[in-house]
Amino acid sequence: MDKQEKRNLIARRVASEFKDGDVVNLGIGMPTLVANFLDSNKQVILQSENGFLGVGPAPEPGQEDPDVVNAGGQPVTILTGGACFDSATSFGIIRGGHVDATVLGTLEVDEEGNLANWMVPGKLVPGMGGAMDLVVGAKKVIIATEHCTKKGEPKILKKCRLPLTATKEVDLIVTELAVIEVTLSGLLLREVAEHSSLEEVQEKTEAELIIPEEVGVLK
Amino acid sequence: MKDVLTPTQAAQKVKDGMAVMVGGFMAVGSPNRVIDALVEEKVKELTLIVNDTGFPDQGVGKMVAADQLQKVIVSHIGTNKITGEKMNNKEIEVELVPQGTLAEQIRAGGSGLGGVLTPTGVGTVVQEGKRVINVDGQDFLLATPLRADVALLKAHKADRAGNLVFRRAARNFNPLMATAAELVIVEVDEILETGSLDPDEVVTPGIFVDYLVRGEVQDNG
């Protein structure tokens, strides 16, 4: 499976989590891909924290509007029925529990639902942007990430080692190998990819997984 | 009637060592002509309050590259490598603040509040040095108000009374910052006669605005 296939698999699976009428904020990078897989039979309203609801697809080349970009700075469109607002309202929407789900990438996530995705001390300090508010405020926090780091090391840990973005906020982890739910008793394995196995998923996960009797297939 | 300044006249209102708020999100909704003039005027040792430091060649990123800043209070610096380099070399002090907290600190500064309680950052390094206040069993961090000497903003339309209308994602921090600085200078695409804007359409009332500057769109027209 090449990188793009992995990313598409993850994005498609994440997209299936949303219900009709959900307000969703997609983070920068792979989470943005989720928009390509939304079910057209459901109305999912995308929020962009730089100040609007109703994020639409990228415009045709030449049709870009410099004032209509997503939070990653990429040109997008605003769908009919969309609305614009300032940053205080935007984060009021986010912290106030008006966002049903947020999808974010991560550097590390652990069995308590802690996540670390905003800095690597001494190396990379981009800043948290809106991520800390999103994970605290959204009703459901979905992590969309490759299962391991580029070096092949686990990202799903017993305990995060990097500075945290938030504590105990993650609800679901979707990778190219598995779908894992964060529960009070630990990480519950929900689905394993067709091309993977229970053994591979556990081997590539530092935290111990709870294996239920029935494990679904991620495809 | 608000006076209309040239970008240079606007930049000359900003003095060395001032605290300056600049609107914009990844350089969208930034007052680009005023920023260019500020770079030319070589004003220095500024404390900049801004959502992000843009790109090295766009928005406030140009001020970072021109060594005009002593400190930045900001939520994100990842799109401008120069900010990170200067932070690591201790040439700029960078205070990272969650974006929603930054917005509320500015709102508090502009609306007479002593601060805002936010759940964001509890249990993270953001909590360090902050007061934790428990309300009905939940911990919150006290975010104290922010104000500045000058706010340099961007709006789409203004009338001569200074009433402002914004466009799309270019609104972002601009309406908040308009309330939280001693002097507010707004670059606008279009300056209209007073009475051209419906009062219901106005996002930022003119009483918050001191000066207007013509933006690029009108210049080209």
Interface residues (C-beta under 8 A of the other chain):
Chain A: S48 E49 N50 G51 F52 D65 P66 D67 V68 V69 A71 G72 G73 I78 C84 F85 D86 S87 A88 S90 F91 I94 R95 V125 P126 G127 M128 G129 G130 A131 M132 D133 V136 G137 P163 L164 T165 A166 T167
Chain B: F25 M26 A27 V28 G29 N51 D52 V74 S75 H76 I77 G78 T79 G84 M87 V94 L96 P98 Q99 G100 T101 L102 A103 E104 I106 R107 T118 P119 T120 G121 V122 G123 T124 V125 V126 H156 F166 R167 R168 A169 A170 R171 N172 F173 N174 P175 L176 V203
